[in-house]
């Protein structure tokens, strides 16, 4: 029977290769199985291909190595990243919210504030200085925002309280429409508030079929989706806030069917 134990030399070689692989992984490198196999053998020839040179002004941010925060910024930076539906701009990320704040305020644009990633760590992140290309993208977004004051905000996990027969409405059991409350997309200080949103904390309903659907869902602790349609009233870069007027809300079920459509009186 063949001896399956490794010789001292073989075991040392195995440990050396394993140690090299673990060191590479701890540094964030991703090595394929083929790469590890090559690490155990002497290299035939050193690589002769010249290092790729990147023009930082013309390159896409996704081409820049070791810059995950800038890659995330690039996904929402520029007019091409703004989504519209039925004439409304979808307010769905922090970068777009920041550009709207500056579009409707009278203060100078803080490019560093728009591009610097937000963090919950005690130490603040290093400021990201905008390149010429990034400034152009931000300026284009701000110009677009000024021409599109109608916004749509989609929210999930909407809970309703039981129907109130005396008022013929369903109360909204969350912090969605509380006057003066700021709403955020992340832990950035940039936020938006609603102007006099109290009316939308009570969703009127008199349709018997819809009421049965809602009552069954509430009894089973099911939550709903909502589309909020609003108009920009102003922005203040000093307080980093955007003020919105709620014009209409649509309560929807899990399939997207509109159950209640309530507009400003």
The 8 nearest C-alpha neighbors of each residue, nearest first, counted from 0:
[[1, 2, 3, 4, 5, 6, 9, 7],
 [0, 2, 3, 4, 5, 6, 9, 7],
 [1, 3, 4, 0, 5, 6, 9, 7],
 [4, 2, 1, 5, 0, 6, 9, 10],
 [5, 3, 2, 6, 10, 1, 7, 9],
 [6, 4, 9, 10, 7, 3, 8, 2],
 [5, 7, 9, 8, 10, 4, 11, 3],
 [8, 6, 10, 9, 11, 5, 12, 4],
 [9, 7, 11, 6, 10, 12, 5, 13],
 [8, 10, 6, 12, 11, 7, 5, 13],
 [11, 9, 13, 7, 12, 8, 5, 6],
 [12, 10, 14, 8, 13, 9, 15, 7],
 [11, 13, 15, 9, 10, 14, 8, 16],
 [12, 14, 10, 16, 11, 15, 17, 9],
 [15, 13, 17, 11, 16, 12, 18, 10],
 [14, 16, 12, 18, 13, 17, 11, 19],
 [15, 17, 19, 13, 18, 14, 39, 12],
 [18, 16, 14, 20, 19, 15, 13, 21],
 [17, 19, 15, 21, 20, 16, 14, 22],
 [18, 20, 16, 22, 17, 21, 15, 23],
 [19, 21, 17, 23, 18, 22, 16, 24],
 [22, 20, 24, 18, 23, 19, 25, 17],
 [23, 21, 19, 25, 20, 24, 18, 26],
 [22, 24, 20, 26, 21, 28, 25, 19],
 [25, 23, 21, 27, 28, 26, 22, 20],
 [26, 24, 22, 27, 23, 21, 28, 20],
 [27, 25, 23, 24, 28, 22, 21, 29],
 [26, 28, 24, 25, 29, 23, 22, 30],
 [29, 27, 24, 23, 26, 30, 25, 22],
 [30, 28, 24, 27, 31, 23, 26, 20],
 [31, 29, 34, 28, 32, 35, 24, 23],
 [30, 32, 34, 33, 35, 29, 36, 28],
 [33, 31, 35, 34, 36, 30, 37, 38],
 [32, 34, 36, 31, 35, 37, 30, 38],
 [35, 33, 37, 31, 32, 36, 30, 38],
 [34, 36, 38, 32, 37, 33, 31, 39],
 [37, 35, 33, 38, 39, 34, 32, 40],
 [36, 38, 34, 40, 39, 35, 33, 42],
 [39, 37, 35, 36, 40, 34, 16, 41],
 [38, 40, 37, 36, 16, 35, 41, 12],
 [41, 39, 37, 38, 42, 36, 43, 35],
 [40, 42, 43, 39, 38, 37, 44, 36],
 [43, 41, 44, 40, 45, 37, 38, 39],
 [42, 44, 41, 45, 40, 46, 37, 38],
 [43, 45, 42, 46, 47, 41, 48, 40],
 [44, 46, 47, 42, 43, 48, 41, 49],
 [47, 45, 48, 44, 49, 42, 43, 50],
 [46, 48, 45, 49, 44, 50, 43, 51],
 [47, 49, 46, 50, 51, 45, 44, 52],
 [50, 48, 47, 51, 46, 52, 45, 53],
 [49, 51, 52, 48, 47, 53, 46, 64],
 [52, 50, 49, 53, 48, 54, 62, 64],
 [51, 53, 50, 54, 49, 55, 58, 63],
 [54, 52, 55, 51, 58, 63, 62, 57],
 [53, 55, 56, 57, 58, 52, 59, 63],
 [56, 54, 58, 57, 53, 63, 59, 60],
 [57, 55, 54, 58, 132, 130, 131, 59],
 [56, 58, 54, 55, 59, 132, 53, 60],
 [59, 57, 55, 54, 56, 60, 62, 53],
 [58, 60, 61, 62, 57, 63, 73, 55],
 [59, 61, 62, 63, 70, 73, 58, 69],
 [60, 62, 70, 59, 63, 73, 69, 64],
 [63, 61, 60, 59, 64, 58, 53, 70],
 [62, 64, 60, 61, 66, 65, 59, 58],
 [65, 63, 66, 62, 61, 67, 60, 70],
 [64, 66, 67, 63, 68, 69, 70, 62],
 [65, 67, 69, 68, 64, 63, 70, 61],
 [68, 66, 70, 69, 65, 71, 64, 61],
 [69, 67, 71, 70, 66, 72, 116, 115],
 [68, 70, 72, 71, 66, 67, 73, 60],
 [69, 71, 67, 73, 61, 68, 72, 60],
 [72, 70, 68, 74, 69, 73, 67, 75],
 [71, 73, 69, 70, 74, 75, 76, 68],
 [74, 72, 76, 70, 75, 71, 69, 60],
 [73, 75, 71, 72, 76, 70, 80, 77],
 [74, 76, 80, 73, 72, 94, 77, 71],
 [77, 75, 73, 74, 72, 80, 136, 137],
 [78, 76, 136, 79, 80, 140, 137, 75],
 [77, 79, 140, 80, 81, 139, 76, 136],
 [78, 80, 77, 81, 76, 82, 75, 140],
 [81, 79, 75, 78, 77, 76, 82, 74],
 [82, 80, 78, 79, 83, 88, 77, 89],
 [83, 81, 89, 88, 80, 84, 79, 90],
 [84, 82, 88, 87, 89, 86, 81, 85],
 [83, 85, 87, 86, 88, 82, 89, 151],
 [84, 86, 87, 83, 88, 151, 89, 149],
 [85, 87, 84, 83, 88, 149, 147, 150],
 [88, 86, 150, 149, 84, 83, 85, 151],
 [87, 89, 83, 150, 151, 82, 90, 149],
 [90, 88, 151, 82, 91, 83, 150, 152],
 [89, 91, 152, 151, 88, 150, 92, 95],
 [90, 92, 89, 152, 93, 95, 184, 153],
 [93, 91, 95, 94, 184, 90, 96, 75],
 [92, 94, 96, 184, 95, 97, 185, 91],
 [95, 93, 97, 96, 92, 113, 98, 75],
 [94, 96, 98, 97, 93, 92, 99, 90],
 [95, 97, 93, 99, 94, 98, 100, 92],
 [98, 96, 100, 94, 99, 95, 113, 93],
 [97, 99, 95, 101, 100, 141, 96, 102],
 [100, 98, 102, 96, 97, 101, 144, 95],
 [99, 101, 234, 97, 241, 98, 102, 103],
 [102, 100, 104, 98, 99, 103, 108, 236],
 [101, 103, 99, 141, 100, 145, 104, 98],
 [104, 102, 234, 233, 101, 100, 99, 105],
 [105, 103, 234, 235, 101, 106, 102, 236],
 [104, 106, 107, 103, 101, 235, 236, 102],
 [107, 105, 104, 236, 108, 101, 235, 237],
 [106, 108, 109, 105, 101, 236, 104, 110],
 [107, 109, 110, 101, 106, 236, 98, 102],
 [108, 110, 112, 111, 107, 113, 101, 236],
 [111, 109, 113, 112, 108, 129, 114, 134],
 [110, 112, 114, 113, 109, 128, 127, 115],
 [113, 111, 109, 110, 115, 114, 126, 127],
 [112, 114, 110, 111, 115, 97, 94, 109],
 [113, 115, 111, 112, 127, 116, 110, 72],
 [116, 114, 127, 126, 112, 111, 113, 117],
 [117, 115, 114, 68, 118, 124, 127, 72],
 [118, 116, 187, 186, 115, 124, 119, 185],
 [117, 119, 120, 116, 124, 186, 123, 187],
 [118, 120, 121, 186, 117, 123, 122, 187],
 [119, 121, 118, 122, 123, 124, 117, 186],
 [122, 120, 123, 119, 118, 124, 117, 125],
 [121, 123, 120, 124, 119, 118, 125, 117],
 [124, 122, 121, 125, 120, 118, 117, 119],
 [125, 123, 126, 122, 118, 116, 117, 115],
 [124, 126, 127, 123, 115, 116, 122, 128],
 [127, 125, 115, 111, 128, 124, 112, 114],
 [128, 126, 115, 111, 114, 129, 125, 116],
 [127, 129, 111, 126, 130, 110, 114, 115],
 [130, 128, 133, 134, 110, 127, 111, 131],
 [131, 129, 133, 132, 134, 128, 56, 135],
 [130, 132, 134, 133, 135, 129, 56, 136],
 [131, 133, 135, 130, 134, 136, 56, 129],
 [132, 134, 136, 130, 135, 131, 129, 137],
 [135, 133, 137, 131, 136, 132, 129, 138],
 [134, 136, 138, 132, 133, 137, 139, 131],
 [137, 135, 77, 133, 139, 134, 138, 140],
 [136, 138, 140, 134, 139, 135, 133, 141],
 [139, 137, 135, 141, 140, 136, 134, 142],
 [140, 138, 136, 142, 137, 141, 135, 143],
 [141, 139, 143, 137, 78, 138, 142, 77],
 [140, 142, 144, 102, 138, 143, 139, 98],
 [143, 141, 139, 145, 140, 144, 138, 146],
 [142, 144, 140, 146, 141, 145, 139, 147],
 [145, 143, 141, 147, 146, 142, 99, 140],
 [146, 144, 142, 143, 147, 102, 141, 148],
 [145, 147, 143, 144, 148, 142, 141, 149],
 [148, 146, 144, 145, 149, 143, 88, 87],
 [147, 149, 231, 230, 150, 146, 145, 144],
 [150, 148, 230, 87, 147, 229, 88, 231],
 [151, 149, 88, 87, 229, 228, 89, 230],
 [150, 152, 228, 89, 227, 87, 88, 90],
 [153, 151, 227, 90, 226, 89, 154, 228],
 [154, 152, 226, 225, 227, 151, 155, 224],
 [155, 153, 225, 224, 152, 226, 156, 157],
 [156, 154, 224, 157, 225, 223, 153, 222],
 [155, 157, 222, 223, 224, 158, 154, 225],
 [156, 158, 223, 222, 155, 224, 159, 225],
 [159, 157, 222, 172, 171, 156, 223, 173],
 [160, 158, 171, 172, 170, 169, 161, 157],
 [159, 161, 170, 172, 169, 171, 162, 158],
 [162, 160, 169, 163, 159, 217, 214, 170],
 [161, 163, 169, 168, 164, 160, 167, 170],
 [162, 164, 168, 167, 165, 166, 169, 161],
 [165, 163, 167, 166, 162, 168, 169, 161],
 [166, 164, 163, 167, 168, 162, 169, 203],
 [165, 167, 164, 168, 163, 203, 169, 162],
 [168, 166, 164, 163, 165, 203, 204, 205],
 [169, 167, 203, 202, 204, 163, 166, 201],
 [168, 170, 162, 202, 201, 160, 163, 161],
 [171, 169, 201, 160, 159, 200, 172, 202],
 [172, 170, 159, 200, 173, 158, 160, 201],
 [171, 173, 159, 158, 160, 170, 174, 157],
 [174, 172, 175, 171, 158, 157, 176, 159],
 [175, 173, 176, 177, 172, 180, 171, 200],
 [174, 176, 173, 177, 200, 171, 180, 172],
 [177, 175, 196, 174, 200, 197, 178, 199],
 [178, 176, 180, 174, 175, 179, 197, 196],
 [177, 179, 180, 195, 196, 176, 193, 197],
 [178, 180, 192, 177, 181, 193, 194, 195],
 [181, 179, 178, 177, 192, 182, 193, 176],
 [180, 182, 192, 191, 190, 179, 183, 240],
 [183, 181, 190, 191, 192, 180, 184, 175],
 [182, 184, 190, 185, 181, 189, 191, 186],
 [183, 185, 93, 92, 186, 182, 187, 91],
 [186, 184, 187, 183, 93, 117, 92, 188],
 [185, 187, 117, 188, 119, 118, 183, 184],
 [186, 188, 189, 185, 117, 183, 184, 93],
 [187, 189, 190, 186, 239, 183, 240, 238],
 [190, 188, 239, 187, 240, 97, 183, 191],
 [191, 189, 183, 240, 182, 181, 188, 241],
 [190, 192, 241, 240, 182, 181, 242, 183],
 [191, 193, 181, 242, 180, 243, 179, 241],
 [194, 192, 243, 244, 196, 242, 195, 178],
 [193, 195, 244, 196, 243, 242, 192, 178],
 [196, 194, 197, 178, 193, 244, 198, 245],
 [197, 195, 176, 198, 194, 193, 199, 178],
 [198, 196, 199, 200, 195, 176, 177, 178],
 [199, 197, 200, 196, 201, 195, 263, 202],
 [198, 200, 201, 197, 196, 202, 176, 248],
 [199, 201, 171, 197, 198, 170, 176, 202],
 [202, 200, 170, 199, 169, 168, 198, 203],
 [203, 201, 169, 168, 199, 170, 200, 204],
 [202, 204, 168, 167, 201, 169, 205, 261],
 [203, 205, 168, 206, 167, 202, 259, 210],
 [204, 206, 207, 167, 203, 210, 168, 209],
 [207, 205, 209, 208, 204, 210, 211, 259],
 [208, 206, 210, 209, 205, 211, 204, 212],
 [209, 207, 211, 210, 206, 212, 213, 205],
 [210, 208, 212, 206, 211, 207, 213, 258],
 [209, 211, 207, 213, 212, 208, 214, 206],
 [210, 212, 214, 208, 209, 213, 215, 207],
 [213, 211, 209, 215, 210, 214, 216, 208],
 [212, 214, 210, 216, 211, 215, 217, 209],
 [213, 215, 211, 217, 216, 212, 210, 218],
 [216, 214, 218, 212, 213, 217, 211, 219],
 [215, 217, 221, 213, 219, 218, 214, 212],
 [216, 218, 220, 214, 219, 215, 221, 213],
 [219, 217, 215, 216, 220, 214, 221, 213],
 [218, 220, 216, 217, 221, 215, 214, 222],
 [221, 219, 217, 218, 216, 222, 158, 215],
 [222, 220, 216, 219, 217, 223, 158, 218],
 [223, 221, 158, 157, 156, 220, 224, 216],
 [222, 224, 157, 252, 156, 251, 155, 158],
 [225, 223, 155, 251, 157, 250, 154, 252],
 [226, 224, 250, 154, 249, 251, 153, 155],
 [225, 227, 153, 249, 248, 152, 154, 228],
 [228, 226, 248, 152, 151, 247, 153, 225],
 [229, 227, 151, 247, 246, 150, 245, 248],
 [230, 228, 245, 246, 150, 244, 149, 243],
 [229, 231, 149, 244, 243, 148, 150, 232],
 [232, 230, 243, 148, 233, 242, 244, 149],
 [233, 231, 243, 242, 230, 244, 234, 241],
 [234, 232, 103, 242, 231, 241, 104, 235],
 [233, 235, 241, 104, 103, 100, 240, 242],
 [234, 236, 104, 237, 240, 238, 239, 100],
 [235, 237, 239, 238, 104, 101, 106, 100],
 [238, 236, 239, 235, 106, 240, 104, 234],
 [237, 239, 240, 236, 235, 189, 188, 234],
 [240, 238, 236, 189, 237, 235, 190, 188],
 [239, 241, 190, 191, 238, 235, 189, 234],
 [240, 242, 234, 191, 100, 233, 192, 190],
 [241, 243, 192, 233, 232, 191, 193, 234],
 [244, 242, 231, 193, 232, 230, 194, 229],
 [243, 245, 194, 230, 229, 193, 246, 231],
 [244, 246, 229, 247, 228, 243, 196, 193],
 [245, 247, 229, 263, 228, 262, 244, 230],
 [248, 246, 262, 228, 261, 245, 263, 227],
 [249, 247, 227, 261, 226, 260, 228, 262],
 [250, 248, 260, 226, 225, 259, 257, 251],
 [249, 251, 225, 259, 258, 257, 224, 260],
 [252, 250, 257, 224, 256, 255, 258, 225],
 [251, 253, 255, 223, 254, 256, 224, 257],
 [252, 254, 255, 223, 251, 224, 256, 222],
 [255, 253, 252, 256, 251, 257, 224, 223],
 [254, 256, 251, 252, 253, 257, 224, 250],
 [255, 257, 251, 252, 254, 258, 253, 250],
 [258, 256, 251, 250, 259, 249, 255, 252],
 [257, 259, 251, 250, 256, 209, 260, 252],
 [258, 260, 250, 249, 257, 261, 204, 251],
 [261, 259, 249, 248, 250, 262, 258, 257],
 [260, 262, 248, 247, 259, 249, 202, 263],
 [263, 261, 247, 246, 264, 248, 260, 245],
 [262, 264, 246, 247, 261, 245, 198, 199],
 [263, 262, 261, 246, 198, 247, 199, 245]]
